[in-house]
Amino acid sequence: MADLVYYGWFGWVARPMIALLHALHAVIGNYGIAILLLTVLVRGAMFPISRKQALSSQKMQVLQPEMKAIAEKYKNEPEKRTKATQELWRKHDYNPMGGCLLVFIQIPIFMGLYRSLATDVELRQAPLFSSAIRWCSNLAAPDMLYDWSKLLPSFLTAPEGYLGPYLNLFPLATIGLFLWQQHLFMPPAVDEQSRIQQQTMKYMMFFMALMFFKVPCGLCLYFIASSLWGIAERLVISPKPAGATAGGKRVIDV
């Protein structure tokens, strides 16, 4: 049976994740709680890496106004602009590739966790609370909070429609948390171009909401738990305000 399930490129991570999920379920007896614990274990193990990534991102936010000033000063002198930017990074011990490298390290772990939850047949008909409650009675399917098939046009609520016959709560909570993260941690726009990019990302979230609306609630549990961990992590390790000074000079303390 294991040979029939396709895990994609990250099968080498997904298989141990599935084994750990089943081990947690054997102890707890509930796949919903097992998914939450598995997410916490993975995010906890990745904390040293995600902490460095968060600090690198926040340092970039602090340096953005100075980088913008350099870009305006040397608008027509690319070589001087590059040299001044590199000198600024060197002065504040900032490596722009460090954050990217950390992201690439985390991608196989999180994609493996995603694939393990997306393909695990044991989640089929596994309830979050009880099989006597229809809501979240199948972690391999949407949570199906409310049947709204009589309230909306049939082309939307048909099983093959964009929304389906049920209002699903977990995908909305997932997108809401994504928007909250974006609001809390996106660097302030320093020019019109970055402002347009941020607005575009917000609009894309609404398209993501359509894509997520019929995602299995077991996967949504993972996204919700992971997002809450990420928000708490960023709030805990936030550096000193960018305006902090010492001896009349700006201090970037991360």
Secondary structure, 3 states (H helix, E strand, C coil): CHHHCCCHHHHHHHHHHHHHHHHHHHHHCCHHHHHHHHHHHHHHHCHHHHHHHHHHHHHHHHHHHHHHHHHHHCCCCHHHHHHHHHHHHHHCCCCHHHHHHHHHHHHHHHHHHHHHHHHCHHHCCCCCCCCCCCCCCCCCCCCCCEECCCCCCHHHHCCCCCCCCEECHHHHHHHHHHHHHHHHHCCCCCCHHHHHHHHHHHHHHHHHHHHHCCCCHHHHHHHHHHHHHHHHHHHHCCCCCCCCEECCEECCCC
